[in-house]
């Protein structure tokens, strides 16, 4: 079944992780290990959100195609 819930969960998890990593970057000394690790984590979170958005877009196109076929 195509419902988009997995994609939306991926987006939500990515945004939550991004916020946590951003907080770490904002509160830790610049150039420190924690700050650097958090910056890498921010990139990973961004990639997760982008991948989830692309999956949601593909699901949307598939639903649209199915509706076109049934019409």
N, C-alpha and C positions, 0 to 999 in steps of 0.2 A: 504494500500500500504506500502511496506517495502522499505524505502529509506535511513534510517540511519540519517536523519536530526535531529531528536529529540535527539538521542544519541550524535551526534556531538555537538549540542547546549549545552547539559549537560556537556560535556567535556570542552568546551570553557568557560562556566560559572564557572565551578569548578576551572579551572586554573586561571581565572581572580580573583576570590575570594581568592584563595591561594596566589596570588601575593600581593593583598591588605593586607591580614592578615600578610604576611611575612614583608611587609614594616612597619606595625604597631609594630611588634615584634622588628624589627631592630631599630626603632626610639624612642620607649618608654623605660622608666627605667625598668630594669629586676625586676620581682616580683610584678610589679604594676598591678592594676586591668585591665587596657587596654591591657597590654602585656599578661596577663593570658587569658583574653577573646579571644584575637587574636590567641593564641596557640590552644585553643579549636576550634576556627573557622577554623584553618588550618587542624585539624583532620577531621572536618566535610567536608571541601572542598575536602580533599583527598578521603574520602569515596564516595563523589558524583562522582568524576572522575572515581574511580574504578568501581562503579556501572554502570556508563554510558559506560565504556569500555566493561564490561561484556554484557550489552544489545546490543552493536554494534556487538560483537562477535557472539551472538545468532542470530542476524539478518543476519549476514554473513553466518552462518551455514544453516539457513532457506532458504536463496536464493540459496545456493549451492544444498540443497536437492531438491528444486523446479526445478532447472536446470537439476538435475540428473533424476528426474521423467519425465520431458519433453523429454529428450534425447532418 
